[in-house]
């Protein structure tokens, strides 16, 4: 029995730690989320230049678009970002864990906002 040439190809995956190309702030940050015309308080975890994990009091749908304002207290301001929901995590009372969602950033409302977030992340790496 012959094997196809594709069966001989080996895929090499990068380690998880290598997949992330920018610094991350693993602390909890406060923010506000606009979703379906309503505003909600949101906790931002694990933020980078390209996305974040967020916990909100409402359940968002996969591929939904949301806008968040992230408070960056060290820099004395907020950053407004729009993103698309790429992952949704379920909550569990048994594990005492809130549900959340992974957000891939698609638009910074200002170039200055993107620069502020980048500065915030670089400052964390230096400390």
TANORRA-V696332 format. One line per field, one symbol per residue. burial: # if it has 16 or more other C-alpha atoms within 10 Angstrom, else .. A space follows every 50 residues. Layout:
# TANORRA-V696332
burial=???
This chain:
# TANORRA-V696332
burial=......................###...#######.....########## ######...#....########.....#########.#..........## #####..#....##.###.##......
